[in-house]
């Protein structure tokens, strides 16, 4: 039973900061502990911003709430690590997908403002594909079934409908805004609003 719990803990997410404290990645506990042991990273205490090397973190008095155990060692599960060397600044481009489009539009129909639920929202091309419209951030919005059916194969102007917001490429990093994000990460994750 304990081995299964330790295995689950080793797969938990850990926020990775580069040397100038900018969030650049999310990894798992196993990789974070490996980086810590190799002296390529330090653990960051999200409460007081103190950093710990392998020796201080692996001592029994570490501040972590969760711990993993091996035959000879008990070590705290880090939530955030700071790389010892500078790593590149992450790309902020968000991949176009239904899930990201729903997040950008806040699961709201961009014509009537309804929030019917994920299953009842469709992707609508502002300029229909039959009129040369592309499938991209600047031409797609979420729409409820009724609005999508009413607009049909026309532009919003032709259909007499008005968009609530012009579609745009979002500038957030979905990696850090996911449901798996740790509630103590927001101090370290600075992402632009959609």
N, C-alpha and C positions, 0 to 999 in steps of 0.2 A: 504493500500500500504506500509506504513512504517513498519507494523508488518511483512510483507513478506520479506522486505529487511533485517530487524533485524534477522529473522529466517535464511536467507541465510548467513548472516555474522557469525552467531553462528556455522555454519557448516564448515567454512573455516579452513584450516589446520594451526596448530601451532607446531613449532619444540620444542621438549622437550630435555633439556640438563640435565645430572646428575650433582651432586655437583661439580665435577671436570671439568665441561664445555664440556663434551663429548656428542655428539648427540646420543640419545638412542631410540627415539620414535617420532612419529608424532601423535598428537591428534587434537581435534576440539576446537574451541573457548569456547564453553560451558564448556567443561571439564577443560580447562586451567583457566577459570575464577573461577570455583569451587575450584581448587587447590590453586589459588591465595587468594581467600577469606578465605580458611581454613588454611592459613599460611604454606602451604606445598610447595609453589613455589613463585618465584619472577619473574617479567617481566624483560626481557633483552632488552635494546634499542640497535638495531643492528648498529646504527651509532657510538655511543661512549662507548658501553659496560656497561653503567650505569644500575643498577638494581633497581627495584621499588617494594615495598611491596603494599598490598591492599590499605592502606590509601593514600599513595602518588600517586599510579596509578589511583585511582578513583577520584582524585581531577580534577577539570576542566582544569587545566594546563598540563595534560599529553601530551606526544609527539606523540601519535598515530594519524595516518592519518584518519583511519576509527573508527567510534564510534557506539556503540549500546545503545539504550535508553530504559529505563523502565519508569514506572510512576514517580518514585522518583529519578532516577539516570541515568547519562550518563557516560559510561565507554569506554575507548579506547580498540580497538581490538588488543590483543597482537599477535606478530608474533613469538616470541621466549620466552620460560619460562625456568627458572633454578630451579631445584628441591632443596628443603632445606636439604634433606637427600640424602645420596649416594644411587643410584639405580644400579643394576647389569649392567655390560657391555654387550651390545647386542651380540647375535650370529651373525657371519658374513656369515654363510652358506646361499647360494642362492638356492632356490627351482628350480628344473629342470622343465621348462615349455617352450612351443614354444615361448612365448613372451620374456622370459629371454634369450633363445638361440638366438633369432633374435637380441636382444640388445648386447649380448656378441660378436656376429659375425658382428655387425654393419650393419645388413641387406644386407650383401654381400655374394655372392656365394663363398664358400671357395675353389673352383676349378678354376673357370675362372675369378673371381673378379668382375663379373657383379653385378649391383644393380638394378634389374628389378622392385622392388616394393614388398610390403609385400605379396600380393596375388600370386605372381609368384615365391615365394621361398618355398622350401620344406625342410623337415628334412631328412638328409641322414645319415645312419649308416655306419661309416667308415668300420668296420667289420660287414658285413650283419648279420641280426638276424638268417638267415638260417645257418650261419657258427658259431653260438654261440655268436654273438655280443650282447652286452647289450644296453639298452636305458638309457644312462647316459651322464654326461657332457664330459667324456673322450672318448666317442665313437660316438657322434652325432655332426653334423655340418649343417649349412644351405647350400643349393645348389639350383641353378636354375633348371627349369624343364629339359632343354637340358642336363646338366651335370649329373643330377640324372638318366636320361634315358640312357645316354652313359655308366655310371658306372654300372648300372643295379645291378645284384646280385653278384658283385665281390668286392674285396678290391681295393683301388686306384692303388696299384702296379699291380695287375692282369689286371686292365682296362687301364694301361698306363697313369694314371692321377696323378697329384701331388697336395697335399694339400698346400694351401698358409700358413696356420698356423696349428700347432697341436692343437687338441681340449683339453681344460682344464677347470677345475672348476673355475668360476670367483670369485673374492674376493671383490666385491663391494656390497653395500647395496642398493637394488633397491628402497626401501622405500624413500630414500633421493634423488634418482636420477630421480624420476618420473616427469611427466610433471606438476604435481600439486605443485611442490616444489617452494618455494618463492625465487625470484631472490636475496634476501638479506641473504639467508641461507649459501651460499658457504663458508663464513668466519668461520662458525661453524661446517661444515660437512667435515670431512677428510676421504674420502674413497679411497681405492686403485683403480688404473686403471684396466680395464679388460684385 
